């Protein structure tokens, strides 16, 4: 497989992922961003934890969709993330659910 073929494949995968996101965003209430992933979910809980003087975040999500083009199943019933980096949680408004027209 040439570099050009690989780039074309990845571009097609990203487009497929975006289309899936566009189709499912309306069924979720929250957007969660961590340093490694982007999630859509219907319930989220973020807790700051301290261990040995270090602070980290424990993020628990229910009914989640994961933005990851290499993941064969992007829907997950429960997700737990532990991270030392920032976590961003946004509640989606109904007006945010209007995806661009294809």
DSSP file (Angstrom, degrees, kcal/mol; ACC not computed):
  #  RESIDUE AA STRUCTURE BP1 BP2  ACC     N-H-->O    O-->H-N    N-H-->O    O-->H-N    TCO  KAPPA ALPHA  PHI   PSI    X-CA   Y-CA   Z-CA
    1    1 A X              0   0    0      0, 0.0     2,-0.1     0, 0.0     0, 0.0   0.000 360.0 360.0 360.0 127.4    0.0    0.0    0.0
    2    2 A X     >  -     0   0    0      1,-0.1     4,-2.3     4,-0.0     5,-0.2  -0.321 360.0-109.4 -79.7 165.7    1.5    3.3   -1.0
    3    3 A X  H  > S+     0   0    0      1,-0.2     4,-2.4     2,-0.2     5,-0.2   0.862 121.5  53.7 -61.6 -36.1    1.5    6.5    1.1
    4    4 A X  H  > S+     0   0    0      2,-0.2     4,-2.2     1,-0.2    -1,-0.2   0.901 108.2  48.7 -66.5 -41.1   -1.1    8.0   -1.2
    5    5 A X  H  > S+     0   0    0      2,-0.2     4,-2.5     1,-0.2    -2,-0.2   0.903 111.8  49.7 -64.0 -41.5   -3.4    4.9   -0.8
    6    6 A X  H  X S+     0   0    0     -4,-2.3     4,-2.5     2,-0.2    -2,-0.2   0.914 110.7  49.1 -64.3 -43.3   -3.0    5.1    3.0
    7    7 A X  H  X S+     0   0    0     -4,-2.4     4,-2.2     2,-0.2    -1,-0.2   0.901 111.6  49.5 -63.1 -41.3   -3.8    8.9    3.0
    8    8 A X  H  X S+     0   0    0     -4,-2.2     4,-2.3     2,-0.2    -2,-0.2   0.913 110.9  50.2 -64.0 -43.1   -6.9    8.3    0.8
    9    9 A X  H  X S+     0   0    0     -4,-2.5     4,-2.3     1,-0.2    -2,-0.2   0.928 111.4  47.7 -60.1 -46.9   -8.1    5.5    3.1
   10   10 A X  H  X S+     0   0    0     -4,-2.5     4,-2.4     1,-0.2    -1,-0.2   0.876 110.5  52.3 -64.6 -37.6   -7.7    7.6    6.2
   11   11 A X  H  X S+     0   0    0     -4,-2.2     4,-2.1     2,-0.2    -1,-0.2   0.911 110.5  47.9 -63.8 -42.5   -9.5   10.5    4.5
   12   12 A X  H  X S+     0   0    0     -4,-2.3     4,-2.3     2,-0.2    -2,-0.2   0.890 111.2  51.1 -64.9 -40.0  -12.4    8.2    3.7
   13   13 A X  H  X S+     0   0    0     -4,-2.3     4,-2.4     2,-0.2    -2,-0.2   0.909 109.8  49.7 -63.6 -42.6  -12.5    6.9    7.2
   14   14 A X  H  X S+     0   0    0     -4,-2.4     4,-2.5     2,-0.2    -2,-0.2   0.896 110.9  49.5 -63.4 -40.9  -12.6   10.4    8.7
   15   15 A X  H  X S+     0   0    0     -4,-2.1     4,-2.3     2,-0.2    -2,-0.2   0.907 111.0  49.5 -64.9 -42.2  -15.5   11.3    6.3
   16   16 A X  H  X S+     0   0    0     -4,-2.3     4,-2.1     2,-0.2    -2,-0.2   0.905 111.6  49.5 -61.9 -42.0  -17.4    8.2    7.3
   17   17 A X  H  X S+     0   0    0     -4,-2.4     4,-2.6     2,-0.2    -2,-0.2   0.911 109.7  50.6 -64.6 -43.4  -16.8    9.1   11.0
   18   18 A X  H  X S+     0   0    0     -4,-2.5     4,-2.8     1,-0.2    -2,-0.2   0.915 109.7  50.8 -61.0 -42.6  -18.0   12.6   10.5
   19   19 A X  H  X S+     0   0    0     -4,-2.3     4,-1.8     2,-0.2    -1,-0.2   0.899 110.5  49.0 -62.9 -40.0  -21.2   11.4    8.8
   20   20 A X  H  X S+     0   0    0     -4,-2.1     4,-1.8     2,-0.2    -2,-0.2   0.929 110.9  50.5 -64.2 -44.2  -21.8    9.0   11.7
   21   21 A X  H  X S+     0   0    0     -4,-2.6     4,-2.3     1,-0.2     3,-0.3   0.936 109.2  51.4 -56.4 -48.1  -21.3   11.9   14.2
   22   22 A X  H  < S+     0   0    0     -4,-2.8     4,-0.3     1,-0.2    -1,-0.2   0.859 111.2  48.8 -58.7 -37.2  -23.7   14.0   12.2
   23   23 A X  H  < S+     0   0    0     -4,-1.8    -1,-0.2    -5,-0.2    -2,-0.2   0.799 120.5  33.6 -74.0 -29.9  -26.3   11.2   12.3
   24   24 A X  H >< S+     0   0    0     -4,-1.8     3,-2.3    -3,-0.3     4,-0.3   0.637  88.7  90.2-104.5 -15.4  -26.0   10.5   16.1
   25   25 A X  G >< S+     0   0    0     -4,-2.3     3,-1.5     1,-0.3    -1,-0.1   0.815  81.1  64.5 -55.5 -32.4  -25.3   13.9   17.7
   26   26 A X  G 3  S+     0   0    0     -4,-0.3    -1,-0.3     1,-0.3    -2,-0.1   0.627  95.7  57.1 -67.4 -14.0  -29.0   14.6   18.2
   27   27 A X  G <  S+     0   0    0     -3,-2.3     2,-0.3    70,-0.0    -1,-0.3   0.397  96.1  79.7 -98.0   4.2  -29.5   11.7   20.6
   28   28 A X    <   -     0   0    0     -3,-1.5    14,-0.2    -4,-0.3     3,-0.1  -0.804  55.8-161.3-116.3 155.9  -26.9   12.9   23.1
   29   29 A X  S    S+     0   0    0     12,-1.3    63,-3.0    -2,-0.3     2,-0.3   0.718  71.5  41.5-103.0 -28.5  -27.0   15.5   25.8
   30   30 A X  E     -AB  41  91A   0     11,-3.0    11,-2.1    61,-0.2     2,-0.5  -0.910  55.6-151.0-129.0 150.7  -23.3   16.2   26.5
   31   31 A X  E     -AB  40  90A   0     59,-2.7    59,-2.7    -2,-0.3     2,-0.4  -0.980  20.7-169.8-111.8 130.4  -20.0   16.6   24.6
   32   32 A X  E     -AB  39  89A   0      7,-2.4     7,-3.0    -2,-0.5     2,-0.5  -0.988   3.2-170.3-125.7 126.6  -16.9   15.5   26.6
   33   33 A X  E     +AB  38  88A   0     55,-2.9    55,-2.7    -2,-0.4     2,-0.2  -0.968   8.4 172.1-118.0 129.2  -13.4   16.3   25.5
   34   34 A X        -     0   0    0      3,-2.7    53,-0.1    -2,-0.5    52,-0.1  -0.650  52.4 -91.7-117.3-178.9  -10.3   14.8   27.1
   35   35 A X  S    S+     0   0    0     51,-0.3     3,-0.1    -2,-0.2    52,-0.1   0.724 124.7  28.6 -67.6 -19.0   -6.7   14.9   26.0
   36   36 A X  S    S+     0   0    0      1,-0.2     2,-0.3     0, 0.0    -1,-0.2   0.694 121.4  26.5-113.8 -24.7   -7.1   11.7   24.0
   37   37 A X        -     0   0    0     31,-0.0    -3,-2.7     2,-0.0     2,-0.4  -0.902  53.6-138.1-143.1 164.9  -10.7   11.4   22.9
   38   38 A X  E     -A   33   0A   0     29,-0.5    29,-2.9    -2,-0.3     2,-0.3  -0.992  31.0-174.7-122.7 130.9  -14.0   13.2   22.1
   39   39 A X  E     -AC  32  66A   0     -7,-3.0    -7,-2.4    -2,-0.4     2,-0.4  -0.917  23.0-155.3-128.5 151.5  -17.2   11.7   23.4
   40   40 A X  E     +AC  31  65A   0     25,-2.3    25,-2.8    -2,-0.3     2,-0.3  -0.971  33.6 157.8-113.8 140.0  -20.9   12.3   23.1
   41   41 A X  E     -A   30   0A   0    -11,-2.1   -11,-3.0    -2,-0.4   -12,-1.3  -0.975  47.0-135.0-156.3 168.8  -23.0   11.0   26.0
   42   42 A X  S    S+     0   0    0     20,-1.8     2,-0.3    21,-0.5    21,-0.2   0.570  94.0  27.7-104.3 -13.9  -26.2   11.3   27.9
   43   43 A X  E     +D   62   0A   0     19,-1.1    19,-2.1    20,-0.1     2,-0.3  -0.977  66.0 176.6-148.9 135.3  -24.8   11.3   31.4
   44   44 A X  E     -D   61   0A   0     -2,-0.3     2,-0.4    17,-0.2    17,-0.2  -0.999   9.1-173.9-142.4 143.5  -21.4   12.4   32.7
   45   45 A X  E     -D   60   0A   0     15,-2.3    15,-2.8    -2,-0.3     2,-0.5  -0.987   6.3-167.3-137.7 124.9  -19.8   12.7   36.1
   46   46 A X  E     -D   59   0A   0     -2,-0.4     2,-0.4    13,-0.2    13,-0.2  -0.961   7.1-177.9-116.7 126.1  -16.4   14.3   36.7
   47   47 A X  E     -D   58   0A   0     11,-2.4    11,-2.9    -2,-0.5     2,-0.5  -0.984  21.6-138.1-124.1 132.2  -14.6   13.9   40.0
   48   48 A X  E     -D   57   0A   0     -2,-0.4     2,-0.3     9,-0.2     9,-0.2  -0.769  27.5-168.9 -84.6 130.0  -11.2   15.4   41.0
   49   49 A X  E     -D   56   0A   0      7,-3.5     7,-2.5    -2,-0.5     2,-0.4  -0.884  11.5-153.1-120.6 150.8   -9.1   12.8   42.8
   50   50 A X  E     +D   55   0A   0     -2,-0.3     2,-0.4     5,-0.2     5,-0.2  -0.991  17.6 167.8-126.1 131.7   -5.9   13.2   44.8
   51   51 A X  E >  S-D   54   0A   0      3,-2.5     3,-2.1    -2,-0.4    -2,-0.0  -0.955  72.9 -14.3-144.5 123.8   -3.3   10.5   45.3
   52   52 A X  T 3  S-     0   0    0     -2,-0.4     3,-0.1     1,-0.3    -1,-0.0   0.847 128.6 -53.6  54.2  37.5    0.2   11.0   46.6
   53   53 A X  T 3  S+     0   0    0      1,-0.3     2,-0.4     0, 0.0    -1,-0.3   0.362 114.2 116.7  83.5  -6.8   -0.1   14.7   46.1
   54   54 A X  E <   -D   51   0A   0     -3,-2.1    -3,-2.5     2,-0.0     2,-0.5  -0.777  55.1-144.9 -96.8 140.0   -1.1   14.4   42.4
   55   55 A X  E     +D   50   0A   0     -2,-0.4     2,-0.3    -5,-0.2    -5,-0.2  -0.882  26.2 164.2-103.6 132.6   -4.5   15.5   41.2
   56   56 A X  E     -D   49   0A   0     -7,-2.5    -7,-3.5    -2,-0.5     2,-0.4  -0.921  30.6-118.6-139.0 167.5   -6.3   13.6   38.4
   57   57 A X  E     -DE  48  83A   0     26,-3.3    26,-2.1    -2,-0.3     2,-0.6  -0.894  10.3-156.7-113.1 137.6   -9.8   13.4   37.1
   58   58 A X  E     -DE  47  82A   0    -11,-2.9   -11,-2.4    -2,-0.4     2,-0.5  -0.961  15.7-169.4-110.2 115.7  -12.1   10.4   37.0
   59   59 A X  E     -DE  46  81A   0     22,-3.1    22,-2.8    -2,-0.6     2,-0.5  -0.930   3.1-171.3-111.8 121.4  -14.7   10.9   34.2
   60   60 A X  E     -DE  45  80A   0    -15,-2.8   -15,-2.3    -2,-0.5     2,-0.3  -0.952   6.9-177.2-114.1 130.9  -17.7    8.4   34.1
   61   61 A X  E     -DE  44  79A   0     18,-3.0    18,-2.5    -2,-0.5     2,-0.4  -0.952  12.0-155.5-128.9 147.5  -20.0    8.5   31.1
   62   62 A X  E    S+DE  43  78A   0    -19,-2.1   -20,-1.8    -2,-0.3   -19,-1.1  -0.945  75.6   9.0-121.4 143.7  -23.2    6.5   30.3
   63   63 A X  E    S+     0   0A   0     14,-2.7   -21,-0.5    -2,-0.4     2,-0.3   0.982  90.8 177.1  52.3  69.0  -24.6    5.8   26.9
   64   64 A X  E     - E   0  76A   0     12,-3.0    12,-2.8    -3,-0.2     2,-0.4  -0.697  33.1-156.3-110.4 155.4  -21.6    7.2   25.1
   65   65 A X  E     -CE  40  75A   0    -25,-2.8   -25,-2.3    -2,-0.3     2,-0.5  -0.998  20.2-147.1-124.5 131.5  -20.4    7.5   21.5
   66   66 A X  E     -C   39   0A   0      8,-2.2     2,-1.2    -2,-0.4   -27,-0.2  -0.866  10.5-136.5-108.7 128.8  -16.6    7.7   20.9
   67   67 A X        +     0   0    0    -29,-2.9   -29,-0.5    -2,-0.5     2,-0.2  -0.714  58.9 125.3 -80.6  98.2  -14.9    9.7   18.2
   68   68 A X    >   -     0   0    0     -2,-1.2     3,-1.4     3,-0.1    -2,-0.1  -0.772  45.3-161.8-159.1 106.9  -12.3    7.2   17.1
   69   69 A X  T 3  S+     0   0    0      1,-0.3    -1,-0.1    -2,-0.2     5,-0.0   0.681  92.1  54.2 -70.6 -15.8  -12.1    6.1   13.4
   70   70 A X  T 3  S+     0   0    0      2,-0.0     2,-0.5     0, 0.0    -1,-0.3   0.465  85.8  96.7 -94.8  -1.3  -10.1    2.9   14.3
   71   71 A X    <   -     0   0    0     -3,-1.4    -3,-0.1     1,-0.1     3,-0.1  -0.781  62.7-154.9 -90.4 123.2  -12.6    1.7   16.8
   72   72 A X  S    S+     0   0    0     -2,-0.5     2,-0.5     1,-0.2    -1,-0.1   0.848  86.9  37.9 -69.3 -32.9  -15.0   -0.9   15.3
   73   73 A X        +     0   0    0      1,-0.1    -1,-0.2    -8,-0.0    -7,-0.0  -0.948  62.9 177.2-121.1 110.8  -17.8   -0.2   17.9
   74   74 A X        +     0   0    0     -2,-0.5    -8,-2.2    -3,-0.1     2,-0.4   0.640  57.7  85.2 -90.2 -14.0  -18.1    3.4   18.8
   75   75 A X  E     +E   65   0A   0    -10,-0.2     2,-0.4   -12,-0.0   -10,-0.2  -0.726  55.3 177.8 -89.3 136.9  -21.1    3.0   21.1
   76   76 A X  E     -E   64   0A   0    -12,-2.8   -12,-3.0    -2,-0.4     3,-0.1  -1.000  29.5-148.3-139.5 137.5  -20.4    2.1   24.7
   77   77 A X  E    S+     0   0A   0     -2,-0.4   -14,-2.7     1,-0.3     2,-0.4   0.926  89.4  12.7 -68.3 -45.8  -22.9    1.6   27.6
   78   78 A X  E     -E   62   0A   0    -16,-0.2     2,-0.4   -15,-0.1    -1,-0.3  -0.998  66.1-175.6-136.8 137.4  -20.4    2.8   30.2
   79   79 A X  E     -E   61   0A   0    -18,-2.5   -18,-3.0    -2,-0.4     2,-0.4  -0.998   3.3-170.7-132.5 136.4  -17.0    4.6   29.9
   80   80 A X  E     -E   60   0A   0     -2,-0.4     2,-0.4   -20,-0.2   -20,-0.2  -0.997   6.9-173.8-127.7 129.3  -14.5    5.5   32.6
   81   81 A X  E     -E   59   0A   0    -22,-2.8   -22,-3.1    -2,-0.4     2,-0.5  -0.974   9.4-164.1-123.4 133.8  -11.5    7.8   31.9
   82   82 A X  E     +E   58   0A   0     -2,-0.4     2,-0.3   -24,-0.2   -24,-0.2  -0.980  24.3 161.8-114.4 127.6   -8.7    8.7   34.2
   83   83 A X  E     -E   57   0A   0    -26,-2.1   -26,-3.3    -2,-0.5     4,-0.0  -0.999  42.9-155.3-148.7 147.3   -6.6   11.6   33.2
   84   84 A X  S    S+     0   0    0     -2,-0.3     2,-0.1   -28,-0.2   -29,-0.1   0.451  81.2  77.7 -92.8  -5.0   -4.1   14.1   34.6
   85   85 A X  S    S-     0   0    0      1,-0.2   -28,-0.2   -28,-0.1    -2,-0.1  -0.420  95.5 -64.6-102.2 176.8   -5.0   16.6   31.9
   86   86 A X        -     0   0    0     -2,-0.1     2,-0.4   -52,-0.1   -51,-0.3  -0.190  40.5-156.2 -61.9 149.8   -8.0   19.0   31.4
   87   87 A X        -     0   0    0    -53,-0.1     2,-0.5   -52,-0.1   -53,-0.2  -0.999   3.7-160.4-126.8 130.7  -11.5   17.7   30.8
   88   88 A X  E     -B   33   0A   0    -55,-2.7   -55,-2.9    -2,-0.4     2,-0.5  -0.957   8.2-176.3-115.3 126.3  -14.1   19.8   29.0
   89   89 A X  E     +B   32   0A   0     -2,-0.5     2,-0.4   -57,-0.2   -57,-0.2  -0.985   3.4 179.1-123.0 127.7  -17.8   19.0   29.4
   90   90 A X  E     -B   31   0A   0    -59,-2.7   -59,-2.7    -2,-0.5     2,-0.5  -0.990  23.9-136.3-128.4 136.5  -20.5   20.9   27.5
   91   91 A X  E     -B   30   0A   0     -2,-0.4   -61,-0.2   -61,-0.2     2,-0.2  -0.798  28.4-129.4 -88.3 128.7  -24.2   20.4   27.6
   92   92 A X        -     0   0    0    -63,-3.0     2,-0.3    -2,-0.5    -1,-0.0  -0.542  13.9-140.3 -78.4 140.7  -25.7   20.5   24.1
   93   93 A X    >>  -     0   0    0     -2,-0.2     3,-1.2     1,-0.1     4,-0.5  -0.664  25.8-113.5 -91.6 155.3  -28.6   22.8   23.4
   94   94 A X  G >4 S+     0   0    0      1,-0.3     3,-1.3    -2,-0.3     4,-0.1   0.863 120.0  58.3 -56.5 -34.6  -31.4   21.6   21.1
   95   95 A X  G >4 S+     0   0    0      1,-0.3     3,-1.0     2,-0.2    -1,-0.3   0.773  97.1  62.1 -68.1 -23.7  -30.3   24.3   18.6
   96   96 A X  G <4 S+     0   0    0     -3,-1.2    -1,-0.3     1,-0.2    -2,-0.2   0.651  88.1  74.4 -71.5 -15.0  -26.8   22.7   18.6
   97   97 A X  G <<  +     0   0    0     -3,-1.3     2,-1.2    -4,-0.5    -1,-0.2   0.529  66.6 102.6 -78.7  -5.7  -28.4   19.5   17.2
   98   98 A X    <   -     0   0    0     -3,-1.0     3,-0.1    -4,-0.1    -1,-0.1  -0.661  60.8-160.8 -81.8  98.3  -28.9   20.9   13.7
   99   99 A X        -     0   0    0     -2,-1.2     3,-0.1   -77,-0.2    -2,-0.1  -0.356  32.1 -86.4 -73.6 159.3  -26.1   19.4   11.7
  100  100 A X        -     0   0    0      1,-0.1     2,-0.2     2,-0.1    -1,-0.1  -0.339  50.2-103.3 -62.0 146.5  -25.0   21.0    8.4
  101  101 A X              0   0    0      1,-0.1    -1,-0.1    -3,-0.1    -3,-0.0  -0.522 360.0 360.0 -73.4 136.8  -27.0   19.9    5.4
  102  102 A X              0   0    0     -2,-0.2    -1,-0.1    -3,-0.1    -2,-0.1   0.463 360.0 360.0 -78.7 360.0  -25.2   17.4    3.2
